[in-house]
Amino acid sequence: MKIFSDERLINLGIISGTASREMGSGREKENSDKLFSALNIPPQKILGLKQVHGDKIINILNEEDLASYHAQKEHEADGWLLGLKGTGVMILTADCVPLYLWDKQGKFISLCHCGWRGVAALMPAKAAKLLKEKAGPGAELCAYIGPHINACCFEVKEDVASQFDAGCVIRKDGKIFVDLTAEIVRQLKQCGVKIEDIKSPCSCECTCCNKEVFFSYRRDHTKNVLISFAYKL
């Protein structure tokens, strides 16, 4: 099993990444428990969501936030802002973008499930603004855009393409493609994140292209999903 991660987070004491399909589908608790146990993370310390392709972000910044989370049976949201040590969060993806954002001191980390609807609704920008609000106006942010469907495979119709900046839409041979990476980078730059502080996947990390490594809903039309996570030591 391979974990796609950013060493900048490891250096801040945040264990994180996206596990390859070798782990098995993230919908099975047995698989996720096995993953976290292998990383010496208590599985019961990892929080999950009911993802709805929206832009809601849940704060887990202190023990009060954690108690509030546990008091509710289900949470419909697509993002996290984590600041509590000894706690982790996870999202599930199968072509959508796992987006990591954090301040350079590592006090807070945001992990968001960014489907095309969430990206079109400006969720990356919302997450960056929320993170800056909590970390302080002078905080410098970093970003890691995890494995997802790349522009080579994300063919769309005009109704979807029209919701994105024209510079992120590719028209070729009568087909239309959207570059989610480019759109996320555009939003983050507008929020003051420096381009050199944004790490994005290379073409070899397209979930749709790489059947041996990733699950892909666009390719396989199954419910198998990858786990992306962040745990604050």
C-alpha positions in Angstrom: 0.0 0.0 0.0 1.2 3.5 -0.9 0.3 6.7 0.9 0.4 9.9 -1.1 1.4 12.6 1.3 3.3 15.9 1.7 6.5 15.8 3.8 5.8 19.4 4.9 3.0 18.1 7.1 5.1 15.3 8.5 7.6 17.8 9.6 4.9 19.6 11.5 3.8 16.5 13.4 0.7 15.9 11.3 0.3 12.3 9.9 -1.7 12.6 6.7 -2.2 11.3 3.2 -4.3 9.4 0.7 -4.0 5.6 0.8 -3.9 3.7 -2.4 -6.5 1.1 -3.4 -4.4 -1.7 -2.1 -5.8 -0.8 1.3 -9.3 -1.8 0.1 -12.4 0.4 -0.1 -12.6 3.1 2.6 -16.3 2.3 3.0 -15.4 -0.8 5.0 -14.5 0.0 8.6 -12.3 -3.0 8.8 -10.1 -1.5 6.1 -9.9 2.0 7.7 -9.2 0.5 11.1 -6.3 -1.6 9.6 -4.9 1.5 7.9 -4.8 3.7 11.0 -3.6 0.9 13.3 -0.6 0.4 10.9 0.2 4.0 11.3 0.0 3.8 15.1 -3.1 6.0 15.1 -6.0 4.9 17.4 -8.9 4.3 14.9 -11.4 5.6 17.4 -9.6 9.0 17.3 -10.5 9.5 13.6 -13.7 11.5 12.8 -15.8 11.0 9.7 -18.5 12.8 7.8 -21.5 12.1 5.6 -20.3 13.9 2.5 -22.9 15.7 0.4 -20.8 17.5 -2.2 -21.3 20.9 -0.5 -19.1 23.5 1.1 -19.8 23.1 4.8 -16.7 22.8 7.0 -16.7 21.4 10.6 -14.4 22.9 13.2 -12.6 20.6 15.7 -10.5 23.1 17.5 -11.0 22.2 21.1 -12.5 19.6 23.5 -15.8 21.4 23.3 -16.0 21.1 19.5 -15.1 17.4 19.9 -17.9 16.8 22.4 -20.4 18.6 20.2 -19.3 16.3 17.3 -19.9 13.2 19.3 -23.2 14.4 20.6 -24.6 14.3 17.0 -25.3 11.0 15.3 -24.5 12.2 11.8 -22.7 15.2 10.2 -23.5 16.3 6.7 -20.4 18.3 5.5 -17.4 18.1 3.2 -14.6 19.6 5.1 -12.7 19.9 8.4 -10.7 22.5 10.2 -8.6 20.6 12.8 -6.7 22.2 15.6 -7.0 19.7 18.4 -4.0 17.5 19.2 -4.5 13.7 19.5 -7.4 13.9 17.0 -7.8 13.0 13.4 -10.2 13.5 10.5 -10.9 11.6 7.3 -12.7 12.0 4.0 -13.5 9.6 1.2 -12.8 10.2 -2.5 -13.1 8.3 -5.8 -12.0 11.1 -8.3 -12.8 14.1 -6.1 -10.0 16.2 -4.7 -8.6 15.7 -1.2 -7.4 19.2 -0.4 -5.1 19.9 2.5 -4.5 23.4 3.8 -2.5 24.5 6.8 -0.7 27.4 8.4 3.1 27.2 8.3 3.3 26.8 12.1 1.1 23.7 11.9 -1.4 25.0 14.4 -4.4 24.3 12.2 -5.0 22.0 9.2 -8.0 21.8 6.9 -8.9 18.7 5.0 -11.7 19.1 2.4 -13.5 16.7 0.0 -13.7 18.9 -3.1 -15.9 17.4 -5.8 -16.5 19.6 -8.9 -19.6 21.0 -7.2 -17.6 22.0 -4.2 -14.9 23.5 -6.2 -17.4 25.4 -8.3 -19.0 26.6 -5.0 -15.6 28.0 -4.1 -14.9 25.6 -1.2 -11.1 25.9 -1.6 -11.3 29.6 -1.1 -13.8 29.2 1.8 -11.4 26.8 3.5 -8.4 29.1 3.1 -10.3 32.1 4.4 -11.6 30.2 7.5 -8.0 28.9 8.2 -6.6 32.4 8.0 -9.4 33.7 10.3 -8.4 31.1 12.9 -4.6 31.3 12.5 -4.5 35.1 12.3 -4.5 37.6 9.5 -0.7 37.4 9.1 -0.7 33.6 8.8 1.0 32.1 5.7 -0.8 29.1 4.3 0.4 26.0 2.5 -1.6 23.6 0.4 -1.4 20.0 -0.9 -3.8 18.9 -3.6 -4.0 15.1 -3.4 -4.7 12.5 -6.1 -7.9 13.1 -8.1 -9.2 12.9 -11.6 -7.0 15.2 -13.8 -8.0 17.3 -16.8 -7.0 14.4 -19.1 -10.0 12.4 -18.0 -12.5 14.9 -16.5 -14.7 15.4 -19.6 -17.8 17.4 -18.9 -20.7 19.0 -20.7 -21.2 22.8 -21.2 -23.5 23.1 -18.2 -20.6 22.0 -15.9 -17.9 23.9 -17.8 -19.8 27.1 -17.5 -19.4 27.1 -13.7 -15.6 27.4 -13.9 -13.2 30.1 -14.8 -12.5 29.9 -18.6 -8.8 29.5 -18.0 -9.5 26.2 -16.3 -11.6 24.8 -19.2 -10.0 22.9 -22.0 -11.8 22.5 -25.4 -10.2 19.9 -27.6 -11.5 17.9 -30.6 -15.1 18.8 -29.9 -14.8 17.8 -26.2 -14.7 19.8 -23.0 -12.5 19.1 -20.0 -12.1 20.9 -16.7 -8.8 21.2 -14.8 -9.7 21.0 -11.2 -6.1 21.5 -10.1 -5.9 24.8 -12.0 -9.2 26.0 -10.6 -8.1 25.2 -7.0 -4.8 26.9 -7.5 -6.5 30.0 -8.9 -8.8 30.2 -5.9 -6.0 29.8 -3.4 -3.8 32.4 -5.1 -6.7 34.8 -4.8 -6.7 34.2 -1.1 -3.1 35.0 -0.8 -1.5 31.6 -0.9 1.8 31.8 -2.7 2.2 29.5 -5.7 5.4 28.1 -4.3 3.5 27.0 -1.2 1.0 25.0 -3.3 1.9 21.4 -4.2 -0.3 19.7 -6.8 -0.2 16.1 -8.1 1.6 15.2 -11.3 -0.2 13.5 -14.2 0.8 10.1 -12.8 -1.6 10.7 -9.9 -4.8 10.9 -12.0 -7.2 8.5 -10.3 -9.0 7.7 -13.5 -5.8 6.9 -15.5 -4.2 4.7 -12.9 -6.4 1.6 -12.2 -3.7 -0.3 -10.4 -3.2 2.5 -7.8 -6.6 4.3 -7.4 -10.3 3.7 -7.3 -12.2 5.9 -9.8 -16.0 6.3 -10.0 -15.7 7.8 -13.5 -13.8 4.8 -14.7 -15.4 1.9 -12.8 -18.8 3.2 -11.6 -18.5 1.4 -8.3 -18.8 2.7 -4.7 -15.2 1.9 -3.8 -13.4 4.9 -2.3 -10.0 6.0 -1.1 -9.3 7.3 2.4 -7.6 10.7 2.9 -6.8 11.6 6.5 -5.0 14.0 8.8 -4.0 13.2 12.5 -2.5 15.9 14.7 0.0 14.5 17.1 
